[in-house]
Amino acid sequence: VQSRLQGMSSAATPPQRFPHGCFVLCHYYRNSTTDFNTTIDLVDMLGAAPMQALLAGLPDAANGIVVQMCQKNKPALSCTSPSADATNWMALYDTFYAAATAMLDAHPNSPPIRFVFDALSYDESCYFAKWPRFVSTYTGSAPQSAMNNTGANAEFQMVNMEWDNDKAWDALGAGNFFKFPTVDYAFVAWEPWHQSQITSFQQRYLGYGVTPVHEAGVLMAYNSDPALFHVFTANMTGQHSNVPIGSPRARNPSVTYVDAWGVLITCAVQSSGQDRATAAAASSAKIECSALARGQNARFTPVPSALAEGSSAPCPDGVAFAFPAPSVDSIYVDSTDATADGAPVPFFMASGLSVTRGFLSRAADGTVTFNVSAMTSIFLNRTAILPAVATHVRIQREPGAPTYTLAASAITSTASPNYAITVAVATGVSVPATGTLEVSPIAVVDIAAASGLTASSKDISVSHGFQPAASAGAPLKVFVAWSGDRAVSMVTADMWISATNGVSTSTVGPAKVGVGRRPSVDLAADGTVTTTYGDSFCYNTQFVDDDMVVFDGQKICNLQDAATFEILPNPVLSYVVGAADAVTARLRAGDVHRNGFATVCDAEVLHGTFDLGYGAAVLSVGKNTARFGDDSIPDGGRWVVAAAESLALEDLLCTCGSPVSHGERIVVDAFPVKGFYNRTAVAALAAVAAEPSL
């Protein structure tokens, strides 16, 4: 927890409990109409029962939290003749110190809450005796005597410096960090922004070889989404993933996970230089596929891949081959087939309204072989859903059966003036050994006649995730997302399908999800709905926190209704993750907010930024400690896994922070969600923070 206290007293009549007023928590004071939180709120929040529950549930509860107090606008203090401003500032701090220590004394058995000044200069260190339970940070300069002083209230107990203060970090490294490895405070580097900056600091720090190893570790004060931080640090920490694969300028990725093997399969279009709009239409395009083995905490690593016929176009970390369609919309492997090394497993590639089956096999050494020499094709009868403006098709094995369900989502122009969102479903599909098969859908349903799309809409696309009926009499469940004019919307439907009785449908939605283009939807067997989309915006960054863009003082939780993002497209990849029931509840509420229901302030449906790029394809995988040693998230947690088109160049202007360039190769990201921390306690804390100050 990093709290920043701005040195200004409350304009309101001070409460009795704080006779001198209070500080305002604000990093960058800009808009006088905003209701800021204060040190009164901070003390109340830290002492509240939900915070105590949150602290007790932390993986490292014994270490508690540090409240780091950045002294914005602090007047110069004098140990001999303080100014009037300094005297007033000290009086405010006296009352804050009294309240904070009273709160700490009221919870003697709580995980520790430690307060740290950031920063008092050495000339002001006489004040340590005034507030003995607070310590201070070392920010790059202090007399030599302070570098080895470890007394009870010794000055400068916590290293806290800019990430790029190379001279100061090198001076610490040359002195083996002096006293600091023996002090129970993590080192803090602030505030790296881009992936290249984060990696640069990590490499520099590891190069020092601190001995003894500093058990508290090193932290980076970071102002963007935690998912983005996990992705940006994956290649240095060895946890989670940020792996480039395939050839440069690859487009339109798709992804599937073979759970029995612990292998992720990705496929994309080898575009040979075409831009994104024309890549899928290029007659010369080939399909590139790669295999990646899953390791601890969703660490995916490319494994050798081969073609059964023994030839392959050049493709780093994978294979490339001709395919009867110019793109692959989705791929699928059912893990119940993948029972033994070397045995061929059906591998489905879907494009347009057809699905083509090849085979995969996995050798004892981990090599994954793609057999695409003799493909079987299944065509969905198109007449029922034409004219289609955009389509997406998926196939999945039906539970306990050798047959499959084929589900297609389409945007059709049948409902004038709006385009309609249509779902076509064929069940009980038996795939022939060779040749082709045309199947007619049992159900064709317009599940969103008022989609908001018309003939003038731009950048139209559609995606869906579905689960076949689990048993006789159970519904097929589908979530369909579409985009046009940089708006992502969604609808869900339960479909009871019978060859004799037709179809019965229960539909919820549509509603706007968020700002962006090219959505991808996954519905996992456990009911987790995961959606990604691009051309979005950075919900949580220092620029938003500081109100440095024209937000007119809007707080993060109010950005659902900000108009700014409608004119500021960025290559930002967003995620939205939640249980099916929670997502459905938000769809049922309809279009409540201008920018959709996705917000970083939702305790049930998680939202944020995970990378920069285009056209991500997504799925989620669950924690598995027994097989992979997963330990970075609690039980019940999941990882989002996405394959996306990477940027051509590092975008140093993006307010989220930019990844390093991967030359427009496909990049595979994995990051933790759902169980990463106690969201219920956080929601309870939000309610406490919303209450009036006492």
N, C-alpha and C positions, 0 to 999 in steps of 0.2 A: 504494500500500500504506500503510495507516494502522495502525501498531502502537501499542499502549497499554501502558505499563509500570507496573505497580502496585508501589509501594515496600514490598516485604516480602521478606525473605530466605527461601530454601528451608528447610523444616523437616527435610529429609533431610540426611545427611552430605554436605557440599559435595564435588563431584568435585575431583580434584587440579588440573585445568585451570582451575577457578574457585574459588580458595581461600576467597573471601569469600562464596560462595553466588551467588545470582542473583535477578533480578526475575521476577515472575509476570506473564504477559500476560493481563490481565483488565480489562474495562471497568467491571464492577460486581460486586464480590466478594460473593457471597451464600451459596453452598453449599460448605461445606468438604469435601464428599466428591467434588467434581469434580476430575478430573486436568487441571490447566491446563497450557498450554504455557508455556515459560520463555524467557529470553533465550538460554539454551543452545540450545534448539530453534531459535530465530530465527536465530542465527549459523550453525548447521549447515544450516538450510534455504537460507539465502541463498548459501552456498558450495557447495551440492550441484549436481551436474551437471544434473539436470532444471531447476533454477532458471536456470542459465546458458543452457540451451537456450530456456527460456521468454523470458528477457530478450532474447536474440538474435533471437527471432521477433516481437517487438513491432513494430507499425507505426512507432513513433518510438523505436526501440532506441537511437539516439544520445543520447537524453535519459535513458534508464534509468528508475529508480524512486526515489521518496523514501520513506524509512522515518521516519514522523513519530511522535515519542515523547511521548505524553501522560503527564505526571508525576502520576499519581493517588497521593494520600496522601504526596506529597513533603513532608518537613519544611522549615521555613524555613531557608535557608542564610545563613550569615554569612561575609563575607570576612575578618573579623578574629577572631571568637571563636565558631566553630561549636559547636552542641550535640552531645551524644553521638549522638543520632539522626541529625543531619546528617553527622557524621563517618562513621557506619556506612553511610549512604546513599551518600556519596561513594566509600567503599571499594567498594561494589557497582558503582558506575558506573565506577570505575577498571578493574575486571576486565572489565566489559562492553566498555568502550572498547578495551582491549587486544585482546580477542578479535575485535571487529569490525574493527579496523584490520589485524590479522593476516589475517583473511579477505579483506579488500580487497586487501592486498598479494599474496596468493596468486593473485589473478585480475586481473593488471594490464591485460589486454586485454578484460576483460568490459565490457558496457555499464554505465555508472556506477550505483552504489548510494550514495545520499546520505542521511546521517542528520541529522535536524533535531530539536532540543529544542523541546518544546511544553508549557510555555514557562518560561523563566527570566525573572524580573523584572529590571529595570534594576539594582536593588540587588545582584543576584546575578551580574552580568555579568563579575565578576572571574574566574569559573570558565571563561570561554571560552578563556583561555590554557592551562588545565589539559587541555582536550580540543579541540585546535585543528582537528581535521578534522570536528568537528560544528559546525553553526551553530544559530541559534535563530529562533523565529517572533516576528513583531510581532503582538500581540493587541489593540492599541488605544491603548496609551500608551507613550511613551518621550520622553526629552529631544530637543530639536530637533537636537542634534548627531548623534544616532543616525539621524535621518531621511535624512541625506545621506552617511553613512559607508559606503563600499563596499570597504574593505580586505579582505585575504585571509581574515581571520577576524572580520570586522566583525559586531557584534551585530545581531540582528533583520533577517535577510535575506529572510524569507518572510512575506508577509501571510497571517494565519490568524485569522479573526474570525467570531463568530456572524453568520449571514446577516442578522439583524434588528438588529445594532448600528448603527443608522442614523447616530448621531452620529459614530462612528469612521469609517465608510465615507465619509460626507460630508466629514469633515475631510481624508481622503486625496484625495478627488475635488477638493476646493478647491485642494489643493497639487499637482495633476496627478500624484498618487501619489509625489511626491518621488523617491527613488532607485529605487523598486521596479520601474519598467518596464525598467531597465537591468540588473537582477539576474535571473539565470537560474533563477528559481523561480516556478511558477504561483501566482497568488493563490488562496487557499482560503477559501470561505465554508462555515461549518458551523452547524447541520445542518438544512437545510430539510427539511420532512416532507411537506406537502401541495403539490399542484400550484399553488395560489394563492401559496404562500410562495416556491416556486421561480421562478415567473413574476415575482413582485414583486421579487425580488433581481435577476433578469436585466434587467428594465426599469431598475432603479436603476443597475446597473453600466453598461449601455449609455449611459445618460444622462450619464455623466461625460465621455465622449469622450476617453479617455486618449490623450495625444500625447507621445512617439511610441507607437504601438500596442504593447501588451505582448505580445511574441511568444510567451511561455510560456502566455499565456491565463489564464483564471480557471476553477477547479474548484469543484465543490460536494461536500463530504463528505456522502455519502448512504448511508443504512443499510437501504434496501429493495432490491427486485429490480432489476437493470440494465434489464430490459425495461420495467418501470414507469417508470423514469427516462427512457428513450428516448421513451416515450409522453407523459409529463408535459412534456418539454422540446421536443417536436416543433414546436410552433407558434412558438417563439422561435428555434430553430436552423435551421428550414427543412429539416430532415432527418427522415425517417420520418413518421408520420401520427398525428393525433388530431383528426379532422374530424367535427363534427356535421352531419347531413343530415336532410332530411325534416321532418315535422310533430312537434309535441310529442306525447308519450304514444304513440309508435309502438312496436309489439310484434313479436316473433317474426321477426327478420331472417333473410335468406338472402343468399348472396353467390356470384358467379362472376367469373372473370377471362378477358377476351378478349385473349389474348396477341398476336395479329396486330395489334390496334389499340392495345395498351397501355392498355386501358380496364377498369376494375372496375365491375361492375353489382351493385347491392344492391336488394333488395325487402323490404318489411315491411308489416305490417298497420296501417292507419290506424284507431286504436281509438276515437277520439272520446270518450275519458275512461274506457273500461272498464279494469278492473284486468287484470293479466297472466293471471289464471286464466280470465277470460271474454272476453278480446279476440278470440281466434280463433273463438269461437262466436257473435259478434255478427253478426246478419244484415245490419246496415247497414255493416259494415266494408268498406273499400276497400283495394286494394293500392297502395302507393306504391313507385315504382322510381326510382333515381337512377343517374347515370353519373359516374365519376370518372376523370380521366386520370392515368396514372402518370408521375411525374417522377423526378429523380435520388434514389437511395437510398430508394426506396419512398415518395416524397412524392406522395400522391394528392390531387387538386384537383377539386372538382365542375365538370362541364362542362354547357352547356345541354342540356336534354332536352325532347322534344316527343312528342305523340301524333299518329299518322298522320291520325286523323280531325279533328285540329285543336282538340279541346276537352279540358280537364283540370280536375279538381277542384284547389283550391289546395293546393300542396305545395312548400315551399321546396326549391330545388336539384333538382327532379325532377318526375315526373308521378304522377297518381293515377287509377286506373280500376277499374271493376267487374270482378270475376273470379268464375267459376262456383263457386269454393270459398272458404270463409271465411279461409283462410290459405295461405301458400306455404312448404312444408317445405324445398325446395331449388330452385335455378335453375341453368341450364346453357346455355352457348354453346360450340360446338366451333370452335376457332380456324382449322381448315382451311377453314371456310366463309367466314371474314372476310378476303377477299383484296383487295377494292377498295372505295374510298369510294363510298357510295351504293347498293351492292348489298345486297339484303335477306339477312339471316342468320337461320337458325332460332334461336328463343329459347324454351327449355323452362321451364315452371313446374310443379313437382310438388307435389301435395297429397294426403294420404291414400294411396290406392293408384292414383291416376291422374296422368297427365302431360298438360299442355295446351301446344300449340305456337303461338306467335305469331312475329313477326319483328322484328329490329332492323336499322337502317341507320345509317350514320355519314357525315355530310356532310363536305365538304372543310374547313369551318370548325370541325369537331370536334363539332357538334351530333349527339346520338344520338336517333334517333326510334324510338319503340315503336309497332309496328303490332299492335294486339290486337283489331281489328274483326272478323277472321274467323279464329277459333281452331280448331285440330284437336285432338281429345281422344283419348287412349289410356287404356283402362281395363284394369287387371290383374285377371284373374278372382279374386274374393275368397274363393271357397268353400274353397280349399285352405289358407288361413291364418286362418280364422275359428274361434272368436271371437278377435279381436285387441284387446288392451288399449291398445296404442300402436303406431303404424306410422311408417315413414320410407321415402321412395322417391326414387331417383335414376335418371337416364338418362344414358348416354354413348355417343358415336359409337364404333363398332368400328373398329379400325385398318385403314386401307386399303379401307374398304367404305362404301357409302352407308347401311348399316343400323345399328341401335342395339341396345345391351343395356339392359334395364330390370331393376333390382335393387331389391327391397324388403326391409327388415328389419322384423320385427314381434315384439312380445311377446304371446304367446298363452297362453291358460289351459288348453291341452290336456294339460299334464303336471302332474297334481295330486300333491302340494299346491303344488309350485313352478310358476311360470310358465316357459315355454320361450322361448328366443330362436330365432326362425325366420328363414331367408333364402329368399326366392322369386326366381327368376331367369327372365327371358324373353330369349332371344337372337335375332338375325336379324330384329329388328322393323323393318318398313318403314312409315314414317309416311305415311298417305294425304294427298292434297292438301286434301281437305275432309272434314267429317263426323267420325265417331267410329270407333274401332277397339277391340275387346276382344281381348286376347291372354291365352292360358293359359300359366302358367309351365312351363318345361321341367323345372325342378328346384325342389322345396320341401324344405328340409332343416332339421331342428332341430339347430342347431350348439351349443346350450348348454341342455340340458334342465334342469340344476340351476343356474338363474340367480340363485338367492337371493331372488327376488321371489315374493310370494304375494298373495292377495286383500287382505291387511291392509297391504301396502306403500303408502307415500305418495309423491307426486311422481314417478310413473313416467314415464319418457321413453326414447326410443331414437334412435340415429343411426348412420350407417355411411358409410364411404368405400370405393370399390372401383375396380379397374381391369379392363376387359374382357380376355378372352384375347388375348394379343399375336399369336398365330398358331394355326394348326390344331394341336391336340394340347397346347397350353399351357393352364394353368389360369386361371380368373377368380380374382382375389385380393380378399378383402374383410376389413375390420376393422370390427367392430360394437361400439359402446359403449352402455351403458344405465345408468340411474340409478333408484334407489328408496331411500327412507329415508336420503338424503344420503350415498350411497355410489355411486361410479362404477366399473363393471366393464367388462371388454373380452374379446372372443374374436376369433380370426382363423381364416380357413379358405381353403384353396385348393380350387377346385371345377372338376373336369374335366367338361364338359357336352357331351353328344352327343344329337342328336335320335333316334338309333337305339339308342345304348347306355346312355342314362340319365345318371346323375351319379355321380361318385366324389368323395368329399370327404375332405380331410385337415384336421383341426381341432386348434388349439392354444389352450388356455385352458379355461374363463375364469379371470381373476384380477382382483383389485381394483386399479384404477389409483390412485384417490385419494378424498379427501373432497369431495363436491359434488353438484350437481344439473345437469340439462339439458346433457348432453354434446353436442359437435359433433365429427365426425371427417372428416378429409380424407386421402385417399391420393393423393399426387402421382405423376406419371408416372415420376419418378426414384426412387420407392420411399420418399419421406419420408412418415411418418405424423405428422399433426398433430392433436392433440385439445385442445379447450378445454372448460371446465365452470365453473359459477358456484357461489355459496354455499360457497366453499372456505375456506381460511385462509391467512394470511400466513406463508410459510415462513421468510423472511429479513427481519427488521426489528430495529430497536434494542431493542424490547421483548423479542424472542426472544433477541437477543445478550446483553442484560443480565439475563435471567431474571427479568423484572419481573412476569410472569404466573406462575401456579402450575405451573411446569414441573418442579419438584423437581430442578433442576440439569441438565436434559437438554440436550445439545448439539444443534446444528442437524441434524447427520447422524443423530441418534437420534430425530428427531421423527416418523419413520415409525411409531413404536410408542407415541406419546404419546396418552393418552386425552382430554386437554383439549379437542381440537378437535371431539369428538363432541357437545359441548354449547355450542359457540360459533359458530353460523353467522354469516357475514358476506357482504355482497354482493361477494365477492372473485372475480375471474375468473382462473382458472389456465390455464396451457398445459403441454402435454407433447409434446415433439418428438423424433423419432428415426428412424433408418433402420428399414425394415420388419423386417430380420433382428434388430436390437437389441431392438425392441419385442416381437417374437415370443419371443425368449429369455426375457424377463421374464414373459411370459404362460405360458411353459412351466414356469417355476419355481413358479407357483401363488401362493397367498396366504401369502407369507412374513411380511409385515408388516401390522400392524393397520390402518394408514392407506393401504395400497396400495404399489405399487412406485415411484411417482413421488417423487423426492427431488431436492433441489438439489445433492446430492453425487454424482450419477451423471455419469460422464464421457462417456457415449454417449447416453443418453436425457435430454434437457434438460427441466427443470421449473422453474416459478416463477409469479409473479403479473405480469399485464400491465395490469390496469385494475380498476376497480370498476364493477359493473353487473350485467346479467342476460342470459341467453339468447343468448350469442355464437354466431355462425356463422363458420366458419374455413376458410381455405385457406392455402397457402404459395406464394411465387413465388421464382424463382432470381435470382441476381445477373446483370446484363446491362450490362457497361461500354460495349459498342459502341453500344447503342441509347439508354441512359439516363444514361451517365456515372457509373454506380454505383462508388463508391470507399470506402465506409465499412466494408466487410467484405472479407476475402480471397476469392479465387476458391474456388468451392464453397459459399460461404455462401448462406443463404436468409433471406427475410423472412416472418414470420408476418403475415397480414392477417386481421383479424377485424372483423365488424360486430356491435355489441352494443347492448342497451337501456341507456341511460345513467340515472344517478340523478336523482331529482327535486330533491335538495338535496345540498350538499356535506356529506360524512360526516366531520366533524372528530374523531370518536371512533375511526375505524378505525385499527388499528395499522400498516397498510401505508402510510398516507398516502392522502388522498382527492383525486379529480379535482375540478375546478370543475364546477358544475352546468351541464348542457346541456338542462335542462327535459324530461328523458325522451325526447329525440330519439334517433335511432340515431346512434351514433358509430363511425367507421371508424378503427381503430388499425392501425399497422404498425410492427414492430420487428425487429431483426436477431437471428438465431440461427444455429447450425451454421456454424462458421467465424469466429465473432466473436473468439475467441482460441484459443490452442493448448490444447485440452482434454486431449490426450495428455500434454503436459508437466505440466498441472495434476494429472492422475491420478498421475503419477510422483511429484510433490511430496507428494501425500497419503500415499503409501507411505513416503516419507522421514520425514514428520512423525509417522507411527505408530510409528517405531522408538524404542526406549529412548534417552534422552539419554546421550551419551558421558561 
